[in-house]
Amino acid sequence: MNSLQVQPVARKITGIRWLPPRAGNAYTDTDLYFVSGSSAKHKELVLWTTANPDFQPTDDDKDNDDAESSSPLATLVAKVKHDGDVHDIAAPASDIVATASSFGMISIYNIGHTDNGDSSLSLREAVTAHKFANGEPAVATSLSVQPTNSADAEIASCGEDGRISYAPILRLDALQRHEVDSTVITGVCWPMPTQLAIATRAGQVKLFDRRAPAEVQAVFVDPSNTYEFECIAAHPSQSFRLATGTDTGAVLLWDIRNPKKPTMEAFNVHESNVWSVGFHPSDAAKIVSCSEDASLAVTQWVSDSDRQSRGVRHLSGFFNTLSVNCFDV
């Protein structure tokens, strides 16, 4: 990443997700699409497009003086009001996005494109996935799509009610709910298609078998510190590796090959709450994170034999002092 482009949107952005390529498994589209979600005064879901940098002129094709001015920025192509603050976004397909809401709802939106270049964003289905015992809605804090090529892939969510919920993306009316914790669950991910992992405000990571989600497979904590976990992510190819972000600014890397004796390494990356964390999809030796401290960071983690390669690179706008709430790679 050689440059950081900034585009003001006059919104509090609390969710963002690139859409999978429309052209198949490779990003050969000349235009890329992503979706952002906002909170507070403006509760919206917005579809954006930006030029694919792989199809932009190289320095050999243009004067260096024009390089900065010709850098593409995003263009708003469609938007729709969202029921509650957007807390998370998932994009299981190039024409489908799912959101988690402060009203405890999981919503599915369809994205349409016409031959003349127009695009649309429309609500297809929504269901209340999280609520307290008194019936009041509980914030749906996070969601994650099952890593499978099945047409009936599931989406899982977690919430402030201590429950995980899941349903096939195409059939939200088949939603199932399970109470698995007495505290706020801040993050959920799928290490494997049959396994769910959650992070809790009490500083615990819990594993569940999707086929018996009411039973906890394993619980992991850091006995040397008292953390509140804000987020969790699974390694894209090594199901035994997890990353969690904490309220202190640390990023924790877990190796759970031995569930009875997991190993954990802490990286002091940020100075405040880590709101989102994720392994780089094409270079999983890097962990990306963003924080209340106004920074986006890339942490290089490697085996002991290459320890000298470790390090943290921070990316931030020079004048930005506001929290970086979300990212996608």
C-alpha positions in Angstrom: 0.0 0.0 0.0 1.9 3.1 -1.3 -0.7 5.7 -0.6 -3.7 6.4 1.6 -6.7 7.9 -0.1 -9.3 9.8 1.9 -12.9 10.6 0.9 -15.1 12.6 3.3 -18.7 11.2 3.5 -20.2 13.2 6.4 -21.3 10.0 8.1 -20.2 7.9 11.1 -19.1 4.7 9.2 -19.4 1.6 11.4 -19.2 -1.1 8.8 -17.6 -1.6 5.4 -17.1 -4.6 3.0 -15.8 -5.2 -0.4 -18.1 -7.2 -2.7 -16.8 -10.4 -4.3 -15.9 -9.9 -8.0 -18.8 -10.0 -10.4 -16.5 -11.5 -13.1 -15.9 -14.8 -11.2 -13.1 -15.9 -8.9 -10.6 -13.3 -10.0 -10.8 -9.5 -9.7 -10.9 -8.8 -13.4 -13.7 -6.3 -13.1 -12.7 -2.8 -14.3 -14.9 -1.4 -11.5 -14.9 -2.7 -7.9 -17.8 -2.4 -5.5 -18.0 -2.1 -1.8 -20.7 -1.3 0.8 -20.6 1.0 3.8 -22.9 1.2 6.7 -23.4 4.2 9.0 -24.7 4.9 12.5 -26.0 7.7 14.7 -27.9 10.5 12.8 -27.6 8.9 9.4 -28.5 5.1 9.5 -27.8 4.0 5.9 -26.4 1.3 3.8 -24.5 2.7 0.8 -23.2 1.0 -2.4 -20.0 2.5 -3.8 -17.9 1.8 -6.9 -14.3 2.6 -7.6 -11.9 1.9 -10.5 -9.9 -1.2 -10.2 -6.3 -0.1 -9.7 -5.1 -3.1 -11.7 -6.6 -1.4 -14.8 -5.3 2.1 -14.1 -2.5 3.6 -16.2 1.0 3.0 -14.9 3.6 5.7 -14.4 5.0 4.8 -17.8 1.7 5.8 -19.4 1.2 9.1 -17.7 3.1 12.1 -16.4 4.1 11.8 -12.8 2.7 15.3 -12.2 -0.8 13.9 -13.0 -0.5 10.7 -10.9 -2.1 12.2 -7.7 -4.9 14.0 -9.5 -5.9 11.0 -11.5 -6.2 8.6 -8.5 -9.7 7.3 -8.5 -12.0 7.9 -5.6 -15.3 6.1 -4.8 -18.6 7.0 -6.4 -21.9 6.6 -4.6 -24.2 4.5 -6.8 -27.1 3.5 -4.5 -28.2 3.8 -0.9 -31.0 2.7 1.4 -32.1 3.6 4.9 -31.1 1.0 7.5 -33.2 -0.1 10.5 -30.9 0.9 13.3 -27.2 1.5 13.5 -25.1 -0.7 11.3 -22.8 -2.8 13.5 -21.4 -5.2 10.9 -21.6 -6.1 7.2 -21.0 -9.4 5.4 -20.9 -10.0 1.6 -21.5 -13.6 0.8 -21.9 -12.9 -2.9 -21.5 -10.0 -5.4 -25.2 -9.4 -5.4 -26.0 -10.0 -1.6 -25.0 -8.2 1.6 -26.0 -8.9 5.1 -26.0 -6.5 8.1 -26.2 -6.6 11.9 -28.3 -3.9 13.5 -28.4 -2.1 16.8 -32.1 -3.3 16.9 -31.0 -6.9 17.0 -31.9 -7.6 13.4 -30.1 -9.5 10.7 -31.0 -8.1 7.3 -30.3 -9.3 3.8 -30.1 -6.9 0.9 -30.1 -7.6 -2.8 -27.8 -5.6 -5.2 -28.9 -5.2 -8.8 -27.2 -4.0 -11.9 -28.8 -3.0 -15.2 -27.3 -3.1 -18.7 -27.2 0.7 -18.8 -24.9 0.8 -15.7 -27.5 1.7 -13.0 -27.3 -0.1 -9.7 -29.8 -0.7 -6.9 -29.7 -1.8 -3.3 -32.9 -3.2 -1.8 -34.0 -5.0 1.4 -35.0 -8.6 0.7 -35.5 -10.0 4.2 -34.9 -9.2 7.9 -35.4 -11.1 11.1 -34.9 -10.3 14.8 -32.0 -12.4 15.9 -31.2 -11.0 19.3 -33.4 -9.8 22.2 -33.3 -9.9 25.9 -35.5 -12.0 28.1 -38.0 -9.2 28.6 -38.4 -9.0 24.8 -36.4 -5.8 24.3 -34.1 -5.9 21.3 -30.4 -6.5 22.0 -27.7 -5.2 19.8 -26.4 -7.6 17.1 -22.7 -6.9 17.5 -21.2 -9.0 14.7 -21.9 -11.5 12.0 -20.0 -14.0 9.8 -20.7 -16.1 6.7 -20.0 -19.8 6.8 -16.9 -20.6 4.7 -18.5 -23.0 2.2 -19.4 -23.0 -1.5 -22.8 -24.4 -0.7 -25.8 -22.5 -2.0 -27.3 -22.9 1.4 -24.4 -21.4 3.3 -25.3 -20.0 6.8 -24.8 -16.7 8.4 -24.1 -16.5 12.1 -24.5 -13.5 14.4 -23.8 -12.7 18.0 -25.2 -10.1 20.3 -25.4 -8.3 23.7 -28.0 -10.9 24.8 -25.3 -13.5 25.1 -26.7 -15.5 22.2 -25.5 -16.8 18.9 -28.0 -17.1 16.0 -27.6 -18.7 12.6 -29.7 -19.4 9.6 -29.3 -20.1 5.9 -28.7 -16.9 4.0 -31.6 -17.7 1.7 -33.9 -18.7 4.5 -33.8 -16.4 7.5 -37.1 -17.7 8.7 -35.2 -20.9 9.7 -33.2 -18.9 12.3 -32.0 -20.7 15.4 -30.9 -19.0 18.6 -28.7 -20.4 21.4 -27.8 -18.7 24.7 -24.1 -19.5 25.1 -22.8 -16.8 27.5 -24.0 -14.5 30.3 -22.1 -11.5 29.0 -21.9 -9.5 25.8 -20.6 -11.4 22.8 -18.6 -9.0 20.7 -17.4 -11.1 17.8 -18.1 -14.4 15.9 -16.3 -16.2 13.2 -16.2 -19.6 11.5 -12.7 -21.3 11.8 -14.3 -24.3 9.9 -17.6 -24.8 8.2 -18.7 -26.9 11.2 -17.2 -24.7 14.0 -18.0 -21.4 15.4 -15.8 -19.2 17.6 -16.9 -16.2 19.7 -15.2 -13.5 21.7 -16.8 -12.0 24.8 -16.6 -8.8 26.8 -15.4 -11.0 29.7 -12.2 -11.8 27.8 -13.0 -15.3 26.7 -12.8 -17.2 23.4 -15.3 -20.0 23.1 -15.6 -22.7 20.5 -18.8 -24.5 19.4 -19.7 -27.3 17.1 -22.3 -26.0 14.7 -24.1 -29.3 15.0 -24.4 -28.9 18.8 -24.1 -25.2 19.4 -25.6 -25.3 22.9 -22.5 -27.1 24.1 -19.1 -25.4 24.6 -16.2 -27.3 23.0 -13.5 -25.2 24.6 -12.8 -21.9 26.5 -9.6 -19.9 26.1 -8.5 -17.0 28.3 -5.2 -15.2 29.0 -4.6 -15.8 32.7 -1.9 -13.2 32.9 -4.1 -10.2 31.9 -7.7 -9.0 32.3 -8.9 -8.2 28.8 -12.2 -7.3 27.3 -12.3 -8.7 23.8 -13.8 -6.4 21.1 -13.5 -8.7 18.0 -12.3 -12.0 16.6 -11.2 -13.4 13.3 -10.2 -16.8 11.9 -7.1 -17.6 9.8 -8.2 -18.1 6.2 -6.5 -21.5 5.8 -5.3 -22.6 9.3 -8.4 -23.3 11.4 -6.4 -23.6 14.6 -5.3 -19.9 14.5 -7.5 -17.1 15.8 -6.9 -13.4 16.3 -8.7 -11.2 18.9 -8.6 -7.5 19.6 -8.8 -6.1 23.1 -9.9 -3.0 24.9 -6.2 -2.2 25.8 -5.1 -2.0 22.1 -3.4 -5.4 22.0 -3.9 -8.0 19.2 -3.7 -11.6 20.5 -2.7 -14.4 18.2 -4.0 -17.8 19.4 -2.9 -21.3 18.4 -5.6 -23.8 19.5 -4.2 -27.0 18.1 -4.2 -28.3 21.6 -7.5 -27.0 23.1 -6.4 -28.0 26.6 -3.1 -26.0 26.3 -3.5 -23.3 23.7 -0.7 -20.9 23.1 -1.2 -17.2 22.8 1.0 -14.3 21.8 0.2 -10.6 22.4 1.2 -7.8 20.1 0.9 -4.3 21.6 -0.3 -2.7 18.4 -2.7 0.1 19.4 -3.1 2.5 22.3 -6.9 2.0 22.7 -9.8 -0.4 21.8 -9.3 -2.6 18.8 -12.6 -2.5 17.0 -11.8 -4.9 14.2 -9.2 -7.5 13.4 -8.5 -9.8 10.4 -5.9 -11.9 8.7 -4.8 -10.6 5.3 -6.6 -12.9 2.8 -3.6 -13.3 0.5 -0.8 -12.9 3.0 -2.0 -14.4 6.3 1.3 -13.7 7.9 -0.1 -10.2 8.3 -2.9 -9.2 10.7 -4.8 -6.0 10.0 -6.5 -4.1 12.8 -8.2 -0.7 13.4 -8.6 1.2 16.6 -10.1 4.0 18.7 -6.6 5.5 18.6 -7.3 6.7 15.0 -5.0 4.2 13.3 -5.1 1.2 11.0 -2.2 -1.2 11.6 -0.6 -4.1 9.8 1.1 -6.6 12.1 3.6 -9.0 10.6 3.7 -12.2 12.6 6.0 -15.1 11.6 7.6 -18.2 13.0 10.4 -18.0 15.5 13.0 -18.7 12.8 12.1 -15.4 11.1 11.5 -13.3 14.2 13.5 -10.5 12.8 10.8 -9.9 10.2 8.2 -9.0 12.7 6.9 -5.5 13.1 3.9 -3.2 13.0 3.1 -0.6 10.4 0.6 2.0 11.2 -1.5 3.8 8.5 -3.3 6.9 9.4 -4.4 10.2 7.9 -2.1 13.0 9.2 -4.9 15.1 10.5 -7.2 12.3 11.6 -7.9 12.1 15.4 -11.1 10.1 15.1 -11.6 6.5 15.7 -11.1 4.1 12.8 -14.2 1.9 13.3 -13.9 -0.7 10.5 -11.9 -1.9 7.5 -11.9 -4.6 4.9 -9.1 -6.0 2.8 
